[in-house]
Amino acid sequence: MYSRAEVQAQAAETTKPFPAVDLRSDTVTRPTPEMRRAMFEAEVGDDVYGEDPTINKLEHRAAEIFARDAAIFVPTGSMGNSIAIKIHTRPGQEIICEERGHIFNYEMATLASFSGCMVRPIYSELGILHWEQVKKKIAGPTYYLAQTGLLSLENTHNMAGGTVYPTEVAEEICDRAHERGIPVHLDGARVFNAATALGKPVAEITKKFDSVMFCLSKGLGAPVGSMLVGSRDFIDQARKYRKALGGGMRQAGILAAAGLIALEKMPARLHEDHANAKFLAAELSKIPGLKIDPATVQTNILIVDISGTNLASNDFTRRLAEKGLLIGSVNNEIVRFVTHMDVDRAACERAIQIVREVV
Ligand code: TLP
């Protein structure tokens, strides 16, 4: 999404004397004072020996909240997805996912290099796949066709604009895939945003998936960390692959202490980010040259087509950054705004003002 030079330029903006409004991602949040205190006081041990009490507590709570056998802490969402894909597939198989999916576009082709698989992508305007589309892409039994090893859904769908799977749509895919012996993984980096939008518990909207990855370090505000949840056998295997990838950390309870607060307390405030995103969408849609349908904004992500401004997106984001607003460029015509706990309504109003000035 960003070149190294862009990242450095944007980082330089954040050190300017006036406060930048940073809507690049919900990954940019800083830990709350309560998280920092908990990290300072965390009881720790060696997690590779299974002896870190704070990690054990976090894994136990994650399993409980998702109503699953077990869970495992991983350093990043990308590692969580890579591990899940490795467990579910064999080399030479295909993985079906939506064309703008994170596992396909932003994980450095790890599904190929680590698991030996390739992607059979399906495009869907709002990022939500339906069984009728999926079933056409499942490989037939012909011996020389690469077999479908896994379906992977993304909820919310990041690059489609934080869109949410209706539970019955996701469940139909899981049920039909299972009838064919194909597992279904959920890239639920922002599954708590999905649950908030649907008004349902995460356990309910994820119950039919074989495995779920979710991030503590996005909307939930933890500084580091993601979780994988699934069956006992799946998590036992995940522990081995996490170590293989270099993700066996030692006194990781320092991180889990913040993760516990993220997990227990932060889902309850996500509706504020969604309300701010809807506010931004409504205001941006009134600015000539910007294309966004506020009706499609369900959570905290806005994907905006700026081709009508006649500015390339890098130019657009640079001009905004000069005035103190940081957003992300997805491609030449598309930019992304993401709301999170470190931007309040006043910051969003300032963001709109800056966009108006630039356009
Ligand atoms: N997404 C990041 C970027 O990589 C695009 C962001 O700023 O949104 N699944 C989904 C759906 C994600 O959006 C992300 C991160 C991940 C997985 C990976 O998580 P991390 O960054 O922890 O590896």
Boltz pocket constraint, residues with backbone or C-beta under 6 A from the ligand:
constraints:
  - pocket:
      binder: B
      contacts: [[A, 1], [A, 24], [A, 25], [A, 26], [A, 27], [A, 75], [A, 76], [A, 77], [A, 78], [A, 79], [A, 81], [A, 102], [A, 103], [A, 106], [A, 154], [A, 156], [A, 158], [A, 187], [A, 189], [A, 190], [A, 215], [A, 217], [A, 226]]
      max_distance: 6.0
